[in-house]
Amino acid sequence: MILEGGCRIAIDGHAPIELFSGDFVLEMLLIEALRSAAETNASQGLVRGLADSRLAAAIRGMHERPTHAWTVAELAKEAALSRSTFFERFTRAVGVAPMEYLLTWCMALAKDLLRRNEGRVAEIAQRVGYSSASTFSVAFTRHVGRPPTQYAREEQAAANVA
């Protein structure tokens, strides 16, 4: 595994994957790398998913195009697998279902954008694939436990104190 220039990762000679900017992504990847090796008997997680070339293609797609309205069928096509094989293989390797991973990824992107005050909620909603601010707010609140505006306010206040 080779980490390049902040948020690019290449595993076992595969092309580097562009990840979203932000220290939290790098930290997440480093923690995953330390917790598991890129071999088939490694513990579940992102590194194990990226170590599988077929799954890596789907993960790369999700990371590169978070605004795309992905379906399991499209992700399976990216991985050149049947839907059922892709779903089972992804879940076994990564530890969560593909759509749950995608939701977690989009919410991580949104949290980073909110933390860095990168736009209004409606703009951030669009940048992470939601067509309306209200739909995004409901999903964000369900996933994070507080509304996006409250999250942004509290995270920015904590950053100013630190």
C-alpha positions as CSV (number, residue, x, y, z in Angstrom):
1,M,0.0,0.0,0.0
2,I,1.3,3.4,-0.9
3,L,-0.2,6.7,0.3
4,E,0.6,9.6,-2.0
5,G,0.1,13.4,-1.7
6,G,-2.4,13.5,1.2
7,C,-5.5,11.6,-0.1
8,R,-4.4,9.3,-2.9
9,I,-4.0,5.6,-2.2
10,A,-2.6,2.8,-4.3
11,I,-2.7,-0.8,-3.2
12,D,-0.6,-3.6,-4.6
13,G,0.3,-1.9,-7.9
14,H,-3.3,-0.8,-8.7
15,A,-3.9,2.7,-9.9
16,P,-4.1,5.3,-7.1
17,I,-7.6,6.2,-5.9
18,E,-8.4,9.8,-5.4
19,L,-10.1,10.4,-2.1
20,F,-11.8,13.4,-0.8
21,S,-9.6,16.1,0.7
22,G,-9.5,16.3,4.5
23,D,-7.4,14.9,7.3
24,F,-10.2,12.7,8.6
25,V,-10.1,10.5,5.4
26,L,-6.3,10.0,5.7
27,E,-6.7,9.2,9.4
28,M,-9.5,6.7,8.6
29,L,-7.3,5.0,6.0
30,L,-4.3,4.9,8.3
31,I,-6.3,3.4,11.1
32,E,-7.8,0.8,8.7
33,A,-4.3,0.0,7.4
34,L,-3.0,-0.5,10.8
35,R,-5.9,-2.7,11.8
36,S,-5.8,-5.0,8.8
37,A,-3.5,-6.2,6.2
38,A,-4.4,-6.3,2.5
39,E,-4.8,-10.1,2.4
40,T,-7.9,-12.2,2.2
41,N,-7.8,-13.3,5.8
42,A,-7.6,-9.7,7.0
43,S,-10.3,-8.2,9.2
44,Q,-13.3,-6.6,7.5
45,G,-12.8,-3.0,6.4
46,L,-12.0,-0.6,3.6
47,V,-8.4,-1.9,3.1
48,R,-9.7,-5.4,2.6
49,G,-12.3,-4.1,0.1
50,L,-9.7,-2.2,-1.8
51,A,-7.4,-5.2,-1.9
52,D,-10.0,-7.0,-4.0
53,S,-9.6,-5.6,-7.5
54,R,-13.2,-6.1,-8.4
55,L,-14.5,-4.5,-5.3
56,A,-11.9,-1.7,-5.6
57,A,-13.5,-0.7,-8.9
58,A,-16.9,-0.2,-7.3
59,I,-15.4,1.6,-4.3
60,R,-13.4,3.8,-6.6
61,G,-16.6,4.7,-8.4
62,M,-18.4,5.6,-5.2
63,H,-15.4,7.8,-4.1
64,E,-15.0,9.5,-7.5
65,R,-18.8,10.1,-8.1
66,P,-20.6,10.4,-4.7
67,T,-23.3,12.5,-6.4
68,H,-24.3,9.6,-8.8
69,A,-27.5,7.8,-7.9
70,W,-25.8,4.4,-7.5
71,T,-27.7,1.2,-7.4
72,V,-26.3,-2.2,-6.3
73,A,-26.8,-3.3,-10.0
74,E,-24.5,-0.4,-11.2
75,L,-21.9,-1.1,-8.5
76,A,-21.9,-4.8,-9.4
77,K,-21.4,-3.8,-13.1
78,E,-18.4,-1.7,-12.0
79,A,-17.0,-4.7,-10.2
80,A,-17.9,-7.0,-13.2
81,L,-19.9,-9.3,-10.8
82,S,-23.5,-10.4,-10.6
83,R,-25.6,-8.4,-8.1
84,S,-25.8,-11.2,-5.6
85,T,-22.1,-12.1,-5.8
86,F,-21.1,-8.4,-5.5
87,F,-23.4,-7.8,-2.6
88,E,-22.2,-10.8,-0.7
89,R,-18.5,-10.3,-1.5
90,F,-18.7,-6.6,-0.7
91,T,-20.5,-7.2,2.6
92,R,-18.1,-9.9,3.6
93,A,-14.9,-7.9,2.8
94,V,-15.9,-4.4,3.9
95,G,-18.2,-5.4,6.8
96,V,-21.2,-3.4,5.6
97,A,-23.6,-3.6,2.7
98,P,-22.7,-1.5,-0.4
99,M,-25.4,1.1,0.0
100,E,-24.7,1.5,3.7
101,Y,-21.0,2.1,2.8
102,L,-22.1,4.7,0.2
103,L,-24.3,6.5,2.8
104,T,-21.4,6.5,5.3
105,W,-19.0,7.8,2.7
106,C,-21.4,10.6,1.6
107,M,-22.1,11.6,5.2
108,A,-18.3,11.7,5.9
109,L,-17.9,14.0,3.0
110,A,-20.8,16.1,4.2
111,K,-19.4,16.3,7.7
112,D,-16.0,17.4,6.3
113,L,-17.7,20.1,4.2
114,L,-19.8,21.3,7.1
115,R,-16.8,21.3,9.5
116,R,-14.8,23.5,7.0
117,N,-17.8,25.8,6.3
118,E,-17.7,24.9,2.6
119,G,-21.2,26.2,1.8
120,R,-24.8,26.3,2.9
121,V,-26.7,23.1,3.7
122,A,-28.4,23.1,0.3
123,E,-25.1,23.4,-1.5
124,I,-23.5,20.6,0.5
125,A,-26.6,18.4,0.0
126,Q,-26.0,18.7,-3.8
127,R,-22.3,18.1,-3.5
128,V,-22.9,14.8,-1.8
129,G,-25.8,13.6,-4.0
130,Y,-29.0,14.8,-2.5
131,S,-31.5,16.7,-4.6
132,S,-33.0,18.7,-1.7
133,A,-31.7,20.2,1.5
134,S,-34.6,18.7,3.5
135,T,-34.0,15.2,2.3
136,F,-30.3,15.6,3.1
137,S,-31.0,17.1,6.5
138,V,-33.3,14.2,7.5
139,A,-30.7,11.6,6.3
140,F,-27.8,13.5,8.0
141,T,-29.7,13.8,11.3
142,R,-30.6,10.1,11.2
143,H,-26.9,9.2,10.5
144,V,-25.1,11.6,12.7
145,G,-27.6,12.2,15.5
146,R,-27.9,16.0,15.0
147,P,-29.0,18.3,12.2
148,P,-26.4,19.6,9.7
149,T,-26.6,23.2,10.9
150,Q,-26.1,22.2,14.5
151,Y,-23.3,19.9,13.6
152,A,-21.5,22.7,11.6
153,R,-22.0,25.2,14.4
154,E,-20.7,22.9,17.1
155,E,-17.7,21.6,15.1
156,Q,-16.7,25.1,14.0
157,A,-16.9,26.3,17.6
158,A,-14.8,23.4,18.8
159,A,-12.2,24.1,16.1
160,N,-12.0,27.8,17.1
161,V,-11.4,26.8,20.8
162,A,-8.6,24.4,19.8
